[in-house]
């Protein structure tokens, strides 16, 4: 069945801008994503129609579980007072930017998408492989340390932060 940690999901550009500015710290949906999903490859809808960002997310939260007013619509979600009555919220823990965006036409030509995702779709292995060598720019979130088997675990050497793609660790 393959790796199910990454999905491509459509989000309106105005909401993406709010995520990038950290005004919005949760993505709200009416459906529960599979528990295996850890990252959203954000497809910005028209007029941009491209993927520029990858977000690492929490597991789905239900109304009343956010308890943090520091984000657009967090309080409304907790009170079940959101337009459209979203049932699940996914905290944006980390946001990274691709060095170049993937346009919808690029995605179609490469066979990675047939069209803009209507709900979400799992990332194709060929897309993951192609993106695995790209240096991602950290927009916000924690640096993730990777295990370097060449270093002595008792060493006092400081490790430089690295993202998953640069370290060679497959997401």
Backbone as JSON, one array per atom type, in Angstrom:
{
  "sequence": "XXXXXXXXXXXXXXXXXXXXXXXXXXXXXXXXXXXXXXXXXXXXXXXXXXXXXXXXXXXXXXXXXXXXXXXXXXXXXXXXXXXXXXXXXXXXXXXXXXXXXXXXXXXXXXXXXXXXXXXXXXXXXXXXXXXXXXXXXXXXXXXXXXXXXXXXXXXXXXXXXXXXXXXXXXX",
  "N": [[0.82, -1.2, 0.0], [2.09, 1.21, 0.52], [3.65, 4.3, 1.68], [1.86, 6.25, 3.95], [2.01, 8.73, 5.17], [2.01, 11.3, 4.17], [-0.08, 13.72, 2.67], [-1.73, 15.41, -0.04], [-3.47, 18.35, 0.11], [-6.18, 20.56, -0.45], [-6.26, 24.06, 0.07], [-7.59, 27.28, 0.52], [-5.97, 30.22, -0.79], [-6.07, 32.56, 0.92], [-6.36, 31.43, 3.45], [-4.01, 29.97, 3.61], [-2.16, 32.07, 3.66], [-2.78, 33.08, 6.19], [-1.94, 30.94, 7.75], [0.82, 30.93, 7.21], [1.52, 33.42, 8.3], [1.08, 32.85, 10.89], [-1.27, 33.53, 12.1], [-3.32, 31.81, 11.94], [-3.45, 28.74, 13.45], [-4.41, 26.19, 13.31], [-5.8, 23.76, 11.12], [-8.98, 23.29, 9.89], [-11.37, 20.73, 9.45], [-14.1, 18.75, 8.14], [-13.82, 16.1, 8.36], [-12.09, 13.21, 9.61], [-8.71, 12.74, 9.32], [-6.66, 9.98, 8.2], [-4.95, 8.19, 10.8], [-2.29, 7.76, 10.25], [-1.37, 9.95, 8.85], [0.89, 12.57, 8.81], [1.85, 14.83, 7.62], [0.9, 17.66, 5.67], [0.82, 18.44, 2.34], [0.43, 21.38, 1.02], [-1.89, 22.35, -1.23], [-2.5, 25.19, -2.84], [-5.41, 26.73, -3.78], [-7.08, 28.05, -6.76], [-6.36, 31.45, -7.49], [-3.69, 30.62, -7.55], [-3.04, 27.83, -7.66], [-1.09, 25.79, -6.91], [1.59, 23.97, -5.2], [3.34, 24.98, -2.43], [4.02, 24.78, 0.23], [4.69, 22.67, 3.08], [3.18, 21.19, 5.75], [3.62, 20.07, 9.04], [1.58, 18.21, 11.12], [-0.68, 17.85, 13.97], [-2.45, 15.08, 15.49], [-5.97, 14.63, 14.84], [-8.14, 16.91, 16.47], [-10.98, 17.31, 18.58], [-13.93, 19.42, 18.98], [-13.54, 21.58, 21.76], [-11.1, 20.64, 22.54], [-8.94, 22.2, 21.77], [-8.49, 24.63, 23.26], [-7.07, 27.09, 23.18], [-6.92, 30.35, 22.6], [-5.34, 31.73, 20.83], [-5.4, 31.74, 17.94], [-6.86, 31.98, 14.7], [-10.26, 31.31, 14.63], [-10.12, 29.3, 16.57], [-11.44, 29.46, 19.12], [-14.11, 29.53, 18.25], [-14.31, 27.01, 17.05], [-13.91, 25.34, 19.31], [-16.24, 25.99, 20.69], [-18.1, 24.88, 19.05], [-19.05, 26.52, 17.05], [-18.42, 27.2, 14.5], [-18.67, 28.22, 11.1], [-20.1, 25.93, 8.92], [-19.57, 23.94, 10.63], [-17.06, 22.46, 11.45], [-15.59, 19.38, 12.28], [-13.15, 18.43, 13.09], [-9.87, 19.46, 14.08], [-6.61, 20.29, 13.11], [-3.56, 20.82, 14.4], [-1.07, 23.07, 13.31], [2.08, 22.28, 13.44], [4.6, 22.63, 12.39], [5.95, 24.43, 9.65], [7.12, 24.29, 6.38], [8.8, 25.53, 3.48], [8.88, 24.87, 0.05], [11.65, 25.07, -2.27], [10.92, 25.87, -4.83], [7.7, 26.36, -6.23], [5.28, 23.82, -7.04], [3.39, 23.79, -9.82], [-0.04, 23.25, -10.84], [-0.13, 22.33, -13.47], [2.5, 21.33, -13.75], [2.39, 19.25, -11.88], [0.46, 17.6, -13.05], [1.7, 16.95, -15.53], [3.9, 15.47, -14.64], [2.57, 13.32, -13.67], [1.75, 13.2, -11.05], [-0.56, 14.24, -10.01], [-3.97, 14.16, -11.05], [-5.71, 16.17, -11.2], [-6.78, 19.11, -9.39], [-6.8, 18.43, -5.89], [-9.83, 17.31, -4.49], [-10.7, 16.6, -1.95], [-8.6, 15.19, -0.39], [-5.47, 13.66, -1.29], [-3.21, 10.91, -1.28], [0.32, 11.32, -1.2], [2.25, 10.61, -4.03], [4.73, 8.06, -4.44], [6.77, 8.71, -6.32], [6.74, 11.49, -6.34], [7.47, 12.08, -3.72], [10.04, 11.0, -3.75], [11.3, 12.65, -5.68], [11.18, 15.11, -4.39], [12.7, 14.66, -2.17], [15.39, 15.42, -2.16], [15.41, 18.11, -2.1], [16.17, 21.28, -0.63], [14.44, 22.34, 2.09], [12.9, 25.29, 3.3], [12.63, 26.4, 6.54], [9.74, 27.73, 7.79], [8.33, 28.1, 10.17], [8.42, 26.52, 13.42], [9.68, 23.63, 15.23], [13.14, 22.61, 14.99], [14.03, 19.47, 13.72], [15.87, 16.95, 15.11], [18.05, 14.56, 13.73], [19.05, 11.18, 13.85], [22.39, 10.5, 13.83], [24.31, 8.03, 12.86], [27.02, 7.91, 12.67], [28.2, 9.29, 14.68], [29.49, 9.28, 18.02], [27.48, 8.35, 20.68], [28.02, 9.29, 23.21], [29.43, 11.55, 22.84], [30.4, 15.02, 23.1], [29.87, 16.7, 21.07], [28.09, 19.24, 19.33], [25.09, 18.96, 17.53], [24.15, 20.08, 14.32], [21.06, 21.59, 13.45], [18.84, 19.91, 11.24], [16.74, 19.47, 8.41], [14.35, 16.92, 7.51], [14.61, 16.29, 4.79], [17.14, 17.24, 3.95], [18.82, 15.75, 5.56], [18.73, 13.24, 4.57], [17.08, 11.42, 5.64], [14.17, 9.7, 5.12], [10.89, 10.94, 4.93]],
  "CA": [[0.0, 0.0, 0.0], [2.97, 2.37, 0.47], [3.73, 5.25, 2.78], [0.63, 7.03, 4.07], [2.24, 9.84, 6.1], [1.9, 12.59, 3.49], [-1.2, 13.91, 1.76], [-1.9, 16.7, -0.69], [-4.78, 18.83, 0.52], [-6.48, 21.89, -0.99], [-6.57, 25.12, 1.02], [-7.68, 28.58, -0.14], [-4.79, 31.06, -0.57], [-6.19, 33.46, 2.08], [-6.11, 30.64, 4.66], [-2.57, 29.66, 3.61], [-1.49, 33.29, 4.12], [-2.98, 33.15, 7.64], [-1.08, 29.91, 8.35], [2.2, 31.42, 7.09], [1.7, 34.53, 9.26], [0.8, 32.24, 12.19], [-2.55, 33.98, 12.64], [-4.12, 30.58, 11.98], [-2.56, 27.66, 13.87], [-5.09, 24.91, 13.11], [-6.58, 23.58, 9.89], [-10.26, 22.7, 10.28], [-11.98, 19.85, 8.44], [-15.29, 18.01, 8.57], [-13.51, 14.67, 8.35], [-10.89, 12.77, 10.32], [-7.66, 12.2, 8.45], [-6.11, 8.73, 8.73], [-3.98, 8.38, 11.88], [-0.93, 7.69, 9.7], [-1.01, 11.22, 8.21], [1.7, 13.46, 9.64], [2.17, 16.06, 6.91], [0.02, 18.16, 4.6], [1.41, 19.18, 1.24], [-0.67, 22.32, 0.84], [-2.21, 22.79, -2.58], [-3.25, 26.45, -2.79], [-6.4, 26.73, -4.86], [-7.05, 29.13, -7.75], [-5.65, 31.54, -8.76], [-2.31, 30.14, -7.48], [-3.05, 26.45, -8.16], [0.25, 25.21, -6.78], [2.05, 23.52, -3.88], [4.53, 25.7, -1.97], [4.28, 24.55, 1.64], [4.46, 21.38, 3.7], [2.89, 21.41, 7.17], [3.58, 18.93, 9.96], [0.36, 18.43, 11.89], [-1.05, 16.99, 15.09], [-3.61, 14.23, 15.25], [-7.21, 15.4, 14.86], [-8.72, 17.32, 17.76], [-12.42, 17.54, 18.53], [-14.31, 20.66, 19.67], [-13.26, 21.6, 23.19], [-9.75, 20.13, 22.8], [-7.88, 23.15, 21.43], [-8.29, 25.44, 24.47], [-6.03, 28.09, 22.92], [-7.56, 31.41, 21.82], [-4.34, 32.4, 19.99], [-5.44, 31.32, 16.55], [-8.14, 32.26, 14.05], [-11.35, 30.35, 14.72], [-9.93, 28.28, 17.61], [-12.53, 29.54, 20.1], [-15.36, 29.15, 17.57], [-14.28, 25.55, 16.9], [-14.13, 24.75, 20.63], [-17.65, 26.21, 21.06], [-18.91, 24.31, 17.96], [-19.7, 27.7, 16.5], [-17.77, 27.51, 13.22], [-19.5, 28.06, 9.9], [-19.83, 24.63, 8.32], [-19.41, 23.0, 11.74], [-15.91, 21.56, 11.33], [-15.58, 18.37, 13.34], [-11.78, 18.11, 13.49], [-8.86, 20.5, 13.93], [-5.25, 19.76, 13.03], [-2.62, 21.89, 14.74], [0.09, 23.22, 12.42], [3.23, 22.24, 14.34], [5.78, 23.1, 11.66], [5.67, 24.77, 8.26], [8.31, 24.4, 5.55], [8.52, 26.01, 2.13], [9.67, 24.28, -1.03], [12.44, 26.1, -2.95], [10.09, 26.31, -5.95], [6.37, 25.76, -6.15], [4.84, 22.87, -8.07], [2.11, 24.23, -10.37], [-0.94, 22.15, -11.18], [0.28, 21.75, -14.76], [3.69, 20.51, -13.47], [1.94, 18.05, -11.17], [-0.22, 16.75, -14.04], [2.69, 16.46, -16.5], [4.72, 14.46, -13.98], [1.72, 12.21, -13.27], [1.6, 13.18, -9.6], [-1.97, 14.56, -9.77], [-4.8, 14.22, -12.27], [-6.4, 17.45, -11.09], [-6.7, 19.65, -8.03], [-7.45, 17.53, -4.93], [-11.15, 17.76, -4.03], [-10.69, 16.38, -0.51], [-7.16, 15.03, -0.26], [-4.95, 12.45, -1.91], [-1.91, 10.54, -0.74], [1.46, 11.7, -2.02], [2.78, 9.49, -4.81], [6.14, 7.8, -4.13], [7.65, 9.42, -7.25], [6.81, 12.89, -5.91], [8.26, 12.07, -2.49], [11.43, 10.76, -4.16], [11.8, 13.85, -6.37], [11.29, 16.2, -3.42], [13.55, 14.27, -1.03], [16.7, 16.07, -2.22], [15.23, 19.57, -2.09], [16.36, 21.95, 0.66], [13.23, 23.03, 2.52], [13.11, 26.44, 4.17], [11.76, 26.37, 7.71], [8.96, 28.95, 7.98], [8.25, 28.11, 11.63], [8.33, 25.21, 14.04], [10.93, 23.12, 15.8], [14.08, 21.84, 14.18], [13.99, 18.07, 14.1], [17.18, 16.32, 15.08], [18.05, 13.23, 13.15], [20.06, 10.32, 14.43], [23.57, 10.32, 12.98], [24.95, 6.82, 13.36], [28.47, 8.03, 12.6], [28.69, 9.98, 15.88], [29.47, 8.58, 19.29], [26.36, 8.88, 21.47], [28.54, 9.94, 24.41], [30.22, 12.71, 22.4], [29.89, 16.34, 23.49], [29.7, 17.51, 19.87], [26.76, 19.78, 19.05], [24.54, 18.62, 16.21], [23.48, 21.16, 13.6], [19.7, 21.2, 13.08], [18.67, 19.56, 9.83], [15.39, 19.0, 8.13], [14.32, 15.53, 7.08], [15.04, 16.12, 3.39], [18.58, 17.46, 3.84], [19.54, 14.73, 6.29], [18.65, 11.97, 3.87], [16.06, 10.61, 6.3], [12.92, 9.75, 4.36], [9.73, 11.24, 5.78]],
  "C": [[0.86, 1.26, 0.0], [2.86, 3.26, 1.7], [2.49, 6.13, 2.79], [0.79, 8.21, 5.04], [1.99, 11.21, 5.49], [0.68, 12.62, 2.58], [-1.09, 15.29, 1.11], [-3.33, 17.13, -0.39], [-4.98, 20.26, 0.01], [-6.86, 22.86, 0.13], [-6.6, 26.44, 0.24], [-6.46, 29.44, 0.18], [-4.89, 31.99, 0.65], [-5.94, 32.71, 3.39], [-4.64, 30.25, 4.76], [-1.79, 30.87, 4.11], [-1.62, 33.43, 5.64], [-2.16, 32.09, 8.37], [0.37, 30.4, 8.34], [2.48, 32.52, 8.1], [1.5, 34.08, 10.7], [-0.44, 32.81, 12.87], [-3.48, 32.78, 12.8], [-3.17, 29.44, 12.34], [-3.2, 26.28, 13.83], [-5.77, 24.91, 11.75], [-7.82, 22.79, 10.28], [-10.85, 21.91, 9.13], [-13.2, 19.17, 9.03], [-15.03, 16.52, 8.67], [-12.2, 14.42, 9.1], [-9.91, 12.21, 9.3], [-7.18, 10.87, 9.02], [-5.02, 9.02, 9.78], [-2.54, 8.37, 11.38], [-0.45, 9.03, 9.14], [-0.3, 12.14, 9.21], [1.95, 14.81, 8.97], [1.17, 16.35, 5.81], [0.88, 18.88, 3.58], [0.28, 20.09, 0.78], [-0.78, 22.76, -0.61], [-3.06, 24.04, -2.45], [-4.14, 26.51, -4.02], [-6.23, 27.96, -5.76], [-7.09, 30.49, -7.06], [-4.22, 30.99, -8.74], [-2.15, 28.73, -8.04], [-1.66, 25.81, -8.12], [0.52, 24.76, -5.35], [3.34, 24.25, -3.56], [4.96, 25.31, -0.57], [3.96, 23.12, 2.05], [4.29, 21.65, 5.19], [2.92, 20.08, 7.92], [2.44, 19.21, 10.92], [0.23, 17.48, 13.08], [-2.11, 15.99, 14.62], [-4.86, 15.11, 15.34], [-7.69, 15.68, 16.27], [-10.2, 17.56, 17.54], [-12.73, 18.87, 19.23], [-14.12, 20.54, 21.18], [-11.84, 21.15, 23.52], [-8.63, 21.1, 22.44], [-7.51, 23.99, 22.65], [-7.14, 26.43, 24.33], [-6.65, 29.17, 22.03], [-6.62, 32.09, 20.82], [-4.29, 31.88, 18.56], [-6.82, 31.59, 15.97], [-9.07, 31.05, 14.17], [-11.16, 29.24, 15.76], [-11.09, 28.27, 18.6], [-13.86, 29.1, 19.49], [-15.43, 27.63, 17.4], [-14.57, 24.89, 18.24], [-15.57, 24.89, 21.09], [-18.61, 25.56, 20.06], [-19.73, 25.42, 17.31], [-19.06, 28.13, 15.18], [-18.75, 27.32, 12.08], [-19.12, 26.75, 9.22], [-19.61, 23.55, 9.36], [-18.3, 21.98, 11.52], [-15.89, 20.63, 12.53], [-14.19, 18.07, 13.88], [-10.86, 19.3, 13.21], [-7.49, 19.84, 13.98], [-4.29, 20.91, 13.3], [-1.45, 21.89, 13.76], [1.32, 23.35, 13.33], [4.49, 22.82, 13.69], [5.36, 23.38, 10.23], [6.99, 24.97, 7.53], [7.9, 24.82, 4.15], [9.46, 25.32, 1.15], [10.48, 25.39, -1.71], [11.73, 26.67, -4.17], [8.74, 25.64, -5.83], [6.16, 24.78, -7.3], [3.48, 23.35, -8.57], [1.25, 23.01, -10.69], [-0.53, 21.52, -12.51], [1.54, 20.9, -14.59], [3.28, 19.18, -12.84], [1.25, 17.08, -12.11], [0.78, 16.14, -15.02], [3.52, 15.33, -15.9], [3.91, 13.23, -13.55], [1.5, 12.11, -11.77], [0.19, 13.53, -9.17], [-2.69, 14.53, -11.11], [-5.53, 15.55, -12.35], [-6.24, 17.94, -9.66], [-7.41, 18.71, -7.06], [-8.78, 18.11, -4.46], [-11.28, 17.63, -2.51], [-9.21, 16.3, -0.12], [-6.76, 13.79, -1.03], [-3.58, 12.17, -1.31], [-0.81, 10.92, -1.73], [2.0, 10.47, -2.75], [4.27, 9.32, -4.48], [7.1, 8.56, -5.05], [7.8, 10.89, -6.85], [7.66, 13.0, -4.65], [9.74, 11.91, -2.84], [12.04, 12.01, -4.8], [12.04, 14.99, -5.37], [12.29, 15.91, -2.3], [14.92, 14.94, -1.03], [16.61, 17.59, -2.15], [15.48, 20.16, -0.71], [15.09, 22.73, 1.02], [13.61, 24.18, 3.44], [12.12, 26.36, 5.32], [11.07, 27.72, 7.84], [8.75, 29.16, 9.48], [8.16, 26.68, 12.13], [9.68, 24.74, 14.53], [11.84, 22.5, 14.74], [13.97, 20.4, 14.65], [15.39, 17.5, 14.0], [17.04, 14.94, 14.47], [19.2, 12.45, 13.75], [21.18, 10.13, 13.43], [24.35, 9.15, 13.55], [26.47, 6.9, 13.32], [29.05, 8.72, 13.84], [28.56, 9.09, 17.1], [28.36, 9.19, 20.15], [26.82, 9.57, 22.74], [29.36, 11.18, 24.09], [29.56, 14.0, 22.86], [29.66, 17.24, 22.29], [28.25, 17.98, 19.73], [26.33, 19.37, 17.66], [23.93, 19.86, 15.61], [22.07, 20.71, 13.28], [19.64, 20.91, 11.58], [17.23, 19.18, 9.6], [15.47, 17.6, 7.56], [14.88, 15.33, 5.69], [16.55, 16.24, 3.28], [19.36, 16.35, 4.52], [19.56, 13.39, 5.57], [17.63, 11.03, 4.49], [14.77, 10.77, 5.52], [11.77, 10.03, 5.31], [8.77, 10.08, 5.83]]
}
